[in-house]
């Protein structure tokens, strides 16, 4: 009896250890499943977030105007104009334009812009904003709507009234509660009148904030370093992309032209990292769920084997097979419930740790938490099916003879 007593204590210790490992395994699976849910929802939100510009059937090329072959402002303006004319004449091209820094290209190029109707030291008179030089039909090509005012025209040349377009974010921040149209601002020691307001676009990332941006006509841009390299955009069919580079070189052999790329590739590259994070964590979550299911099933199978004499006696005394099934399933539910409760606490903590990777979803998102815990409970119940079935099929007569 002493040997049996020690064996009983050993069995209890081993059972507790097995149960603790299964609970921890289940908790880890809940944490990973919830994290995967948060990251997948982030990726889904990013996919549905607009950039403010059109990407379908729009391609771009980086074009350099090398010095000294194209040195003066007049030569640069003529080269850009000829290049745009060459692009719009291509079959399948409906519009073309150029900009000094393409949205989501990573270019900063910001400066302080002052209101001319206020002293420079007055509060709210200065705004740090992005500055972009544009040429041709850039806004229509990119699908950027003009909210108010007028677009740039060929009359906006050097020597004419210095003008600018601003986006809605610029107007909101620089002129809160006022009409920005017709106002004058000072940009790099040049006073420009705002003649139009365009829709704001995402300048750096899909998940980023809208940035105040001011656009100048290429023909009026004073900064030579902004004129030396331009990004040409064209709205076209897929076939026109292959001929765009040749058309630009034919217009001016001095131009350095990059390979054309689809604008959608820029957006895809921006969301590639969130997509990779989501699928990586989801892969680990699926593996953890499978391991948790195997762990629960294995522990229950071992428990049923150890309790065969007890089950046989129960059945011999009149217990129904359904009661044996209920006994096994209830133990599975207890293990899974403890793991899910512990995992829910861990998932809330993990959500805070990955909050900087989330977009459009809260770290304590109820949907992700309920989904993760529900999946684990279903897996636990499924894992208990084979052990419960085995227990219900125990032959009482064989057990008693044994």
Secondary structure, DSSP 8 states (H G I E B T S, - for coil): -HHHHHHHHHHHHHHHHHHHHHHHHHHHHHHHHHHHHHHHHHHHHHHHS--SS--TTEEEEEEEE-TTTT-SHHHHHHHHHHHHHHHHTSTTEEEEEEESS-TTS----EEEEEETTS-TTSTTSEEEEEEEEEEESHHHHHT--EEEE----TT--TTS--EEEEEHHHHHHHTTTS--TT-EEEETTEEEEEEEEE----SS-TTS----EEEEEGGG---HHHHSEEEEEEEE-GGGHHHHHHHHHHH-TTEEE---EEHHHHHHHHHHHHHHHHHHHHHHHHHHHHHHHHHHHHHHHHHHHHTHHHHHHHHHTT--HHHHHHHHHHHHHHHHHHHHHHHHHHHHHHHHHTGGG-SSS-TT-HHHHHHHHHHHHHHHHHHHHHHHHHHHT--HHHHHH-
